[in-house]
Amino acid sequence: MLHIYCVTNVGGGKFFGDRNQVVAIKNSLEHLLSSCDVATHEIDVDDVEKLAQYISQDTGTAIVVASGDHGIEFISLFGSKGGSENIVTIWSGHQTFSQLLRVNLEHFNFIALPEYSLKAELIERANGVSNIIRVPTVPMIIDFSDNRLAYENFSLKSLMPDTAKYLMVFLGGDAPDENGLMNKILDYEMENFALYAFHLATSKSLEIIVSNNPRTTKDQADIFFQKLHEYKTEVAYFNFHEGIRAYKPLLHLLKNTGSVAMISGESTSMVDEIVYISGKPAYVMAVSSMSNVHRTHVEYEKGLGNVRVIDTAEFNQDIPVLNERVSFDQGAAEIIAGEVLSKSNHLSWF
């Protein structure tokens, strides 16, 4: 039997983007291995000892999938406890974290990163040690039926009927760069974000829906809404911190209505998921919490015509027009799963 262990870190209500990457890779592996006997498990990032115990009790093949900086630490610690030729480790991320330039890469069988975020130093370190998998985006879960069910079962569905058209605003927050240093959104950027939302919604006769994410602070949201309220604008607000999980319902609406998305640019996962799952180009708001990697990512998507970038450093009523469709080829999770299986054909599931 093949065991797939998904390493996640969502106990504190954060790092859902990292978990989505892991689950997307797991889903693609399961799809390609549909004729095999596969068992999947979710392991908390703090349970290295538990994973080592599980694997020591089973003589079958195991794949360990992790993401984010905490995933780097997990695989490094797990690898230092001894490995096996029947264990394959996969790490996926949205940027080349500084830890990747320091840890023993012998513990990392596969490292998957978007082309725009790869560093030459990592490529050199990995040569002959780890397999670098180059992908166009971060891995993402694309499950239209799941999003539809999430909408149908959403307790606040009456606030966003599928007969209307919306401007869906996805607020972000402060975010770490590749060295773990926090970049912050500035107050005036949140005000300009609100101004752009108001003018775009007004010009296109769209109703405004706002959703935040785990990194959005109360102060940041308050600044955004105070500016909107100056224009006496009615808004439906789904606050993640109050336990309202509106993300999947909103993805369903975005794909199936004439709605438009406006996303804070420091969330790589959110930008890619919203654009590629909805199949519609989106507005990305450039803010100070974006690292160089975030900006490179957004410029990459802009070059494909998948996003239009709006600088929140100042307000300008000339809002660019979106393209009609998204440029998209094979998904990152499918690429990763395919390369892992093609380069690991010595393992027992073949």
C-alpha positions in Angstrom: 0.0 0.0 0.0 1.1 3.6 -0.7 0.6 6.1 2.0 0.5 9.8 1.3 1.1 12.1 4.3 0.0 15.7 4.0 1.8 18.0 6.4 -0.3 21.0 7.4 -0.2 23.9 9.8 -3.7 25.3 10.1 -4.2 24.9 13.9 -4.0 28.7 14.5 -6.4 29.5 11.7 -3.7 30.5 9.2 -1.6 28.9 6.4 -4.7 27.7 4.5 -2.9 28.6 1.2 -0.1 26.2 2.1 -2.6 23.5 3.0 -4.3 24.0 -0.3 -1.1 23.4 -2.1 -0.5 20.2 -0.2 -4.0 18.9 -0.8 -3.9 19.8 -4.5 -0.7 17.7 -5.0 -2.2 14.9 -3.0 -5.4 14.9 -5.1 -3.3 14.8 -8.3 -1.2 11.9 -7.0 -4.4 10.0 -6.1 -5.8 10.6 -9.6 -2.7 9.3 -11.3 -2.6 6.3 -8.9 -6.3 5.5 -9.1 -5.5 1.9 -9.9 -3.3 1.5 -6.8 -4.1 0.9 -3.2 -3.6 4.4 -1.6 -4.2 5.7 1.9 -4.0 9.4 2.8 -3.3 11.0 6.1 -3.1 14.6 7.4 -0.2 15.3 9.8 0.2 18.4 11.9 3.5 20.2 11.3 4.4 19.6 15.0 4.0 15.8 14.7 7.3 14.8 13.2 7.6 12.0 15.8 4.1 10.7 14.9 5.0 10.5 11.2 8.3 8.7 12.0 6.3 6.2 14.1 3.7 5.7 11.4 6.3 5.0 8.8 8.3 2.7 11.1 5.2 0.5 11.6 4.6 0.1 7.9 6.8 -1.4 5.3 5.0 0.1 2.3 5.8 3.1 0.3 5.2 6.6 1.6 5.1 10.1 0.1 5.4 13.1 2.4 4.0 16.4 1.0 4.7 19.7 2.7 4.6 23.4 1.9 5.7 26.8 3.3 8.5 27.6 5.6 7.1 25.3 8.3 7.2 22.5 5.7 10.9 23.0 5.1 11.5 22.7 8.9 9.4 19.6 9.0 11.1 17.7 6.2 14.5 18.7 7.5 13.8 17.4 10.9 12.1 14.3 9.6 15.0 13.6 7.3 17.5 14.0 10.1 15.9 11.1 11.8 16.8 8.7 9.0 15.2 8.0 5.7 14.4 5.1 3.4 14.4 4.5 -0.3 10.7 3.8 0.0 10.0 7.4 1.2 9.6 10.3 -1.2 9.5 13.9 0.1 7.9 16.7 -1.9 8.0 20.4 -0.9 6.0 23.1 -2.7 6.0 26.8 -2.2 5.4 30.2 -3.7 8.9 31.6 -3.1 12.5 30.5 -2.4 12.5 30.8 1.4 16.0 31.5 2.8 15.8 28.2 4.7 16.0 26.4 1.4 19.4 27.9 0.9 20.7 26.6 4.3 19.1 23.1 4.9 20.4 19.8 3.8 18.6 19.3 0.5 19.3 15.5 0.5 16.2 15.3 2.6 14.1 16.9 -0.2 13.5 14.6 -3.1 11.4 17.1 -5.0 11.2 20.9 -4.7 8.4 22.6 -6.7 8.4 26.3 -7.3 6.9 28.7 -9.8 9.4 29.6 -12.5 9.3 33.3 -11.5 10.4 32.6 -7.9 13.3 30.2 -8.5 16.7 31.5 -7.4 19.9 30.5 -9.2 21.5 29.7 -5.8 18.8 27.1 -5.1 19.1 25.5 -8.5 22.9 25.2 -8.0 22.5 23.7 -4.5 19.9 21.2 -5.7 21.9 20.0 -8.7 22.4 16.3 -8.3 20.7 16.3 -4.9 17.1 17.3 -5.3 14.7 17.4 -8.3 13.5 21.0 -9.1 10.0 21.0 -10.6 9.2 24.3 -12.4 5.5 25.2 -12.4 3.5 28.1 -13.8 1.6 28.8 -10.6 1.3 27.4 -7.1 -0.7 24.2 -6.8 -4.4 24.8 -6.2 -7.5 22.8 -5.5 -9.9 23.0 -8.4 -13.2 21.4 -7.4 -16.2 23.2 -9.0 -18.7 20.8 -7.4 -17.3 21.4 -4.0 -17.5 25.2 -4.5 -21.1 24.8 -5.7 -22.1 22.8 -2.7 -20.4 25.3 -0.4 -22.5 28.0 -1.9 -25.7 26.0 -1.7 -25.1 25.2 1.9 -23.8 28.7 2.9 -25.9 30.0 5.8 -25.6 33.6 4.6 -26.5 32.8 0.9 -29.4 35.2 1.1 -26.9 38.1 1.2 -25.5 37.1 -2.1 -28.1 35.7 -4.5 -26.8 34.2 -7.7 -29.0 36.5 -9.8 -26.9 39.6 -9.0 -23.5 40.7 -10.3 -20.8 41.7 -7.7 -17.5 43.3 -7.2 -15.8 40.8 -4.9 -13.2 42.4 -2.8 -10.7 40.0 -1.2 -8.8 41.9 1.5 -5.3 40.9 2.4 -2.9 41.9 5.2 0.7 42.0 6.3 2.9 39.3 4.9 6.4 37.9 5.4 9.1 38.1 2.7 11.4 35.2 1.9 13.5 36.0 5.0 10.5 36.0 7.3 10.4 39.8 7.8 6.9 41.2 7.8 5.9 43.7 5.2 2.9 45.9 6.2 0.0 47.4 4.3 -0.1 51.2 4.9 -3.3 52.9 6.1 -3.6 55.1 3.0 -3.3 52.1 0.8 -6.4 50.6 2.4 -8.2 53.9 1.9 -7.3 53.9 -1.8 -8.2 50.2 -2.1 -11.7 51.3 -0.9 -11.9 54.2 -3.3 -11.1 51.9 -6.2 -13.7 49.4 -5.1 -16.3 52.1 -4.9 -15.6 53.7 -8.3 -15.3 50.3 -10.1 -18.6 49.0 -8.5 -20.4 52.3 -9.3 -19.1 52.4 -12.9 -20.2 48.8 -13.6 -23.4 48.8 -11.5 -22.0 46.0 -9.3 -22.9 45.2 -5.7 -19.9 45.0 -3.3 -19.0 41.9 -1.4 -16.0 42.0 0.9 -14.2 39.0 2.4 -11.0 39.1 4.4 -8.3 36.4 5.2 -6.5 35.3 8.3 -3.9 38.0 8.0 -6.3 40.9 7.7 -6.3 42.9 11.0 -9.4 44.6 12.5 -7.7 48.0 12.1 -7.0 47.4 8.4 -10.6 46.3 7.7 -11.9 49.3 9.7 -9.9 51.8 7.6 -11.2 50.2 4.4 -14.9 50.4 5.6 -14.6 53.9 7.0 -13.6 55.1 3.6 -16.4 53.2 1.9 -18.9 54.5 4.4 -18.0 58.1 3.4 -19.9 57.3 0.2 -22.8 55.7 2.0 -22.1 52.4 0.2 -23.9 49.2 1.2 -21.6 46.3 1.5 -22.0 42.6 2.4 -19.0 41.7 4.6 -18.0 38.1 5.4 -15.5 38.3 8.3 -13.2 35.3 8.5 -12.3 36.1 12.1 -15.9 35.7 13.0 -15.9 32.1 11.7 -17.6 33.0 8.4 -16.1 30.8 5.6 -17.3 32.5 2.4 -14.3 31.9 0.1 -15.6 28.8 -1.7 -19.1 30.2 -2.1 -17.6 33.4 -3.5 -15.5 31.3 -6.0 -18.7 29.6 -7.2 -20.5 32.9 -7.7 -17.5 34.5 -9.4 -17.3 31.7 -11.9 -21.0 31.5 -12.6 -22.1 35.2 -12.6 -21.0 38.3 -14.3 -18.9 39.3 -11.3 -15.5 40.9 -11.0 -12.7 40.2 -8.4 -10.4 42.7 -6.7 -7.6 41.0 -4.8 -4.8 42.2 -2.5 -1.6 41.3 -4.2 0.4 39.8 -1.3 -1.6 36.6 -1.4 -0.1 34.4 -4.1 -2.4 31.5 -3.5 -5.5 33.7 -3.5 -4.6 35.5 -6.7 -3.9 32.2 -8.5 -7.0 30.4 -7.1 -9.4 33.2 -7.9 -8.1 33.8 -11.4 -7.7 30.1 -12.5 -10.7 28.6 -10.7 -13.1 31.4 -11.9 -11.5 31.4 -15.4 -11.7 35.2 -15.3 -9.0 37.9 -15.2 -9.0 39.9 -12.0 -7.8 43.2 -10.6 -4.8 42.9 -8.2 -4.1 45.7 -5.8 -0.4 46.5 -5.4 0.3 47.1 -1.6 3.4 47.6 0.5 3.0 44.1 2.1 4.0 42.6 -1.2 7.6 41.2 -1.3 9.7 41.2 -4.4 8.5 37.6 -5.1 4.8 38.8 -4.8 5.5 41.6 -7.3 7.3 39.2 -9.7 4.4 36.8 -9.5 1.8 39.6 -10.2 4.0 40.9 -13.1 4.1 37.3 -14.5 0.3 37.0 -14.4 0.0 40.5 -15.9 2.2 39.5 -18.8 -0.1 36.6 -19.5 -3.1 39.0 -19.5 -4.6 37.3 -16.4 -4.6 40.3 -14.1 -4.6 44.1 -14.2 -2.5 45.7 -11.5 -3.7 48.8 -9.7 -1.2 50.7 -7.5 -2.8 51.7 -4.2 -0.1 54.3 -3.5 -2.4 56.8 -5.2 -5.9 57.0 -6.5 -6.7 57.4 -10.2 -10.2 57.0 -11.7 -8.8 55.6 -14.9 -9.2 51.9 -14.1 -7.8 49.5 -16.7 -10.1 47.1 -18.6 -9.8 43.4 -17.9 -9.2 40.8 -20.7 -12.1 38.5 -21.5 -10.4 35.2 -20.6 -7.5 33.6 -18.7 -4.4 32.2 -20.3 -3.9 28.8 -18.6 -2.3 25.5 -19.5 -1.7 22.5 -17.3 -2.1 22.9 -13.6 0.8 23.0 -11.2 -0.4 20.1 -9.1 -0.8 17.9 -12.1 2.7 18.8 -13.3 4.2 18.0 -9.9 2.4 14.7 -9.5 3.4 13.6 -13.0 7.1 14.4 -12.5 7.2 12.8 -9.1 5.8 9.5 -10.4 7.9 9.5 -13.6 11.1 10.1 -11.7 10.3 7.7 -8.9 9.5 4.6 -10.9 11.8 2.4 -8.8 9.2 2.5 -6.0 6.9 -0.3 -5.2 3.6 1.1 -6.6 4.9 0.4 -10.2 
